[in-house]
Amino acid sequence: PDLSGYEKFGLGNVKYNISRIHITAVEFPSASISLIPGTGIKLVIGNASLTIDMNWNIRTWMFKDNGKSTVYISKVFVTAIFSTPLDNTGHTSISLTSCRTTSGDIDIKLNGKS
Protein backbone atom coordinates (compact mmCIF):
# COMPACT_ATOMS: atom_id res chain seq x y z
CA PRO A 1 0.00 0.00 0.00
CA ASP A 2 0.96 3.63 -0.48
CA LEU A 3 2.40 5.58 2.47
CA SER A 4 1.50 9.20 3.12
CA GLY A 5 1.55 11.66 5.98
CA TYR A 6 3.42 14.64 7.34
CA GLU A 7 6.29 15.36 9.67
CA LYS A 8 7.12 18.57 11.55
CA PHE A 9 10.55 19.98 10.72
CA GLY A 10 11.80 23.35 11.90
CA LEU A 11 9.50 26.05 10.55
CA GLY A 12 6.80 23.90 9.01
CA ASN A 13 5.37 20.58 7.99
CA VAL A 14 6.65 18.29 5.27
CA LYS A 15 3.88 16.36 3.53
CA TYR A 16 5.00 13.18 1.81
CA ASN A 17 3.58 10.41 -0.32
CA ILE A 18 5.31 7.17 -1.29
CA SER A 19 3.51 5.17 -3.97
CA ARG A 20 3.93 2.30 -6.43
CA ILE A 21 6.10 0.38 -3.98
CA HIS A 22 7.50 -2.74 -5.66
CA ILE A 23 9.96 -5.31 -4.37
CA THR A 24 12.10 -5.94 -7.45
CA ALA A 25 14.72 -8.36 -6.07
CA VAL A 26 15.15 -10.66 -3.07
CA GLU A 27 18.20 -12.82 -2.34
CA PHE A 28 18.55 -15.51 0.33
CA PRO A 29 22.17 -16.70 0.02
CA SER A 30 21.98 -18.58 3.32
CA ALA A 31 18.79 -20.16 4.66
CA SER A 32 18.11 -23.19 6.82
CA ILE A 33 15.17 -24.93 8.44
CA SER A 34 15.52 -27.23 11.42
CA LEU A 35 13.16 -29.13 13.69
CA ILE A 36 13.05 -28.29 17.39
CA PRO A 37 11.80 -31.38 19.26
CA GLY A 38 8.63 -30.69 21.23
CA THR A 39 8.39 -27.13 19.90
CA GLY A 40 8.24 -26.85 16.14
CA ILE A 41 10.36 -25.40 13.37
CA LYS A 42 13.24 -22.92 13.36
CA LEU A 43 13.91 -20.85 10.23
CA VAL A 44 17.21 -18.97 9.91
CA ILE A 45 17.96 -16.62 7.01
CA GLY A 46 21.41 -15.05 6.86
CA ASN A 47 22.84 -12.20 4.82
CA ALA A 48 19.69 -11.66 2.77
CA SER A 49 19.07 -8.56 0.66
CA LEU A 50 16.20 -6.88 -1.13
CA THR A 51 15.67 -4.05 -3.58
CA ILE A 52 12.57 -1.85 -3.52
CA ASP A 53 11.54 0.69 -6.19
CA MET A 54 8.99 3.42 -5.51
CA ASN A 55 7.70 6.85 -6.48
CA TRP A 56 7.78 9.71 -3.98
CA ASN A 57 6.70 13.30 -3.61
CA ILE A 58 7.15 15.87 -0.87
CA ARG A 59 5.64 19.30 -0.33
CA THR A 60 6.49 22.08 2.11
CA TRP A 61 5.47 25.72 2.26
CA MET A 62 8.72 26.56 0.39
CA PHE A 63 8.98 23.89 -2.32
CA LYS A 64 7.67 20.65 -3.73
CA ASP A 65 9.44 17.83 -5.51
CA ASN A 66 8.80 14.30 -6.74
CA GLY A 67 10.65 11.47 -8.37
CA LYS A 68 11.62 7.83 -8.15
CA SER A 69 13.65 6.03 -5.54
CA THR A 70 15.47 2.74 -5.16
CA VAL A 71 16.13 1.31 -1.70
CA TYR A 72 18.66 -1.50 -1.29
CA ILE A 73 18.64 -3.29 2.08
CA SER A 74 21.45 -5.75 2.76
CA LYS A 75 22.89 -7.85 5.57
CA VAL A 76 19.39 -8.88 6.67
CA PHE A 77 19.26 -11.65 9.27
CA VAL A 78 16.03 -13.37 10.35
CA THR A 79 15.44 -16.04 12.97
CA ALA A 80 11.86 -17.28 13.34
CA ILE A 81 10.41 -20.05 15.50
CA PHE A 82 7.09 -21.63 14.54
CA SER A 83 5.09 -23.87 16.86
CA THR A 84 3.32 -26.80 15.25
CA PRO A 85 0.62 -28.05 17.61
CA LEU A 86 -2.24 -30.33 16.63
CA ASP A 87 -5.69 -28.71 16.52
CA ASN A 88 -8.91 -30.30 17.88
CA THR A 89 -9.34 -32.37 14.69
CA GLY A 90 -5.80 -33.76 14.80
CA HIS A 91 -4.45 -31.56 12.01
CA THR A 92 -1.18 -29.71 12.42
CA SER A 93 -1.44 -25.95 12.70
CA ILE A 94 1.41 -23.46 12.43
CA SER A 95 1.82 -20.25 14.39
CA LEU A 96 4.72 -17.84 14.74
CA THR A 97 6.14 -18.03 18.27
CA SER A 98 9.05 -15.59 17.93
CA CYS A 99 10.82 -13.60 15.25
CA ARG A 100 14.00 -11.52 15.33
CA THR A 101 15.16 -9.47 12.35
CA THR A 102 18.16 -7.18 11.91
CA SER A 103 19.46 -5.30 8.90
CA GLY A 104 22.96 -3.99 8.40
CA ASP A 105 23.00 -1.53 5.50
CA ILE A 106 20.36 0.58 3.79
CA ASP A 107 21.24 2.49 0.60
CA ILE A 108 18.65 4.98 -0.70
CA LYS A 109 18.92 6.60 -4.14
CA LEU A 110 16.55 9.51 -4.80
CA ASN A 111 16.00 10.82 -8.32
CA GLY A 112 13.95 14.01 -8.45
CA LYS A 113 13.59 17.29 -10.25
CA SER A 114 15.52 19.37 -7.69
C-alpha positions as semicolon CSV with decimal commas, in nm:
position;residue;x (nm);y (nm);z (nm)
1;P;0,000;0,000;0,000
2;D;0,096;0,363;-0,048
3;L;0,240;0,558;0,247
4;S;0,150;0,920;0,312
5;G;0,155;1,166;0,598
6;Y;0,342;1,464;0,734
7;E;0,629;1,536;0,967
8;K;0,712;1,857;1,155
9;F;1,055;1,998;1,072
10;G;1,180;2,335;1,190
11;L;0,950;2,605;1,055
12;G;0,680;2,390;0,901
13;N;0,537;2,058;0,799
14;V;0,665;1,829;0,527
15;K;0,388;1,636;0,353
16;Y;0,500;1,318;0,181
17;N;0,358;1,041;-0,032
18;I;0,531;0,717;-0,129
19;S;0,351;0,517;-0,397
20;R;0,393;0,230;-0,643
21;I;0,610;0,038;-0,398
22;H;0,750;-0,274;-0,566
23;I;0,996;-0,531;-0,437
24;T;1,210;-0,594;-0,745
25;A;1,472;-0,836;-0,607
26;V;1,515;-1,066;-0,307
27;E;1,820;-1,282;-0,234
28;F;1,855;-1,551;0,033
29;P;2,217;-1,670;0,002
30;S;2,198;-1,858;0,332
31;A;1,879;-2,016;0,466
32;S;1,811;-2,319;0,682
33;I;1,517;-2,493;0,844
34;S;1,552;-2,723;1,142
35;L;1,316;-2,913;1,369
36;I;1,305;-2,829;1,739
37;P;1,180;-3,138;1,926
38;G;0,863;-3,069;2,123
39;T;0,839;-2,713;1,990
40;G;0,824;-2,685;1,614
41;I;1,036;-2,540;1,337
42;K;1,324;-2,292;1,336
43;L;1,391;-2,085;1,023
44;V;1,721;-1,897;0,991
45;I;1,796;-1,662;0,701
46;G;2,141;-1,505;0,686
47;N;2,284;-1,220;0,482
48;A;1,969;-1,166;0,277
49;S;1,907;-0,856;0,066
50;L;1,620;-0,688;-0,113
51;T;1,567;-0,405;-0,358
52;I;1,257;-0,185;-0,352
53;D;1,154;0,069;-0,619
54;M;0,899;0,342;-0,551
55;N;0,770;0,685;-0,648
56;W;0,778;0,971;-0,398
57;N;0,670;1,330;-0,361
58;I;0,715;1,587;-0,087
59;R;0,564;1,930;-0,033
60;T;0,649;2,208;0,211
61;W;0,547;2,572;0,226
62;M;0,872;2,656;0,039
63;F;0,898;2,389;-0,232
64;K;0,767;2,065;-0,373
65;D;0,944;1,783;-0,551
66;N;0,880;1,430;-0,674
67;G;1,065;1,147;-0,837
68;K;1,162;0,783;-0,815
69;S;1,365;0,603;-0,554
70;T;1,547;0,274;-0,516
71;V;1,613;0,131;-0,170
72;Y;1,866;-0,150;-0,129
73;I;1,864;-0,329;0,208
74;S;2,145;-0,575;0,276
75;K;2,289;-0,785;0,557
76;V;1,939;-0,888;0,667
77;F;1,926;-1,165;0,927
78;V;1,603;-1,337;1,035
79;T;1,544;-1,604;1,297
80;A;1,186;-1,728;1,334
81;I;1,041;-2,005;1,550
82;F;0,709;-2,163;1,454
83;S;0,509;-2,387;1,686
84;T;0,332;-2,680;1,525
85;P;0,062;-2,805;1,761
86;L;-0,224;-3,033;1,663
87;D;-0,569;-2,871;1,652
88;N;-0,891;-3,030;1,788
89;T;-0,934;-3,237;1,469
90;G;-0,580;-3,376;1,480
91;H;-0,445;-3,156;1,201
92;T;-0,118;-2,971;1,242
93;S;-0,144;-2,595;1,270
94;I;0,141;-2,346;1,243
95;S;0,182;-2,025;1,439
96;L;0,472;-1,784;1,474
97;T;0,614;-1,803;1,827
98;S;0,905;-1,559;1,793
99;C;1,082;-1,360;1,525
100;R;1,400;-1,152;1,533
101;T;1,516;-0,947;1,235
102;T;1,816;-0,718;1,191
103;S;1,946;-0,530;0,890
104;G;2,296;-0,399;0,840
105;D;2,300;-0,153;0,550
106;I;2,036;0,058;0,379
107;D;2,124;0,249;0,060
108;I;1,865;0,498;-0,070
109;K;1,892;0,660;-0,414
110;L;1,655;0,951;-0,480
111;N;1,600;1,082;-0,832
112;G;1,395;1,401;-0,845
113;K;1,359;1,729;-1,025
114;S;1,552;1,937;-0,769
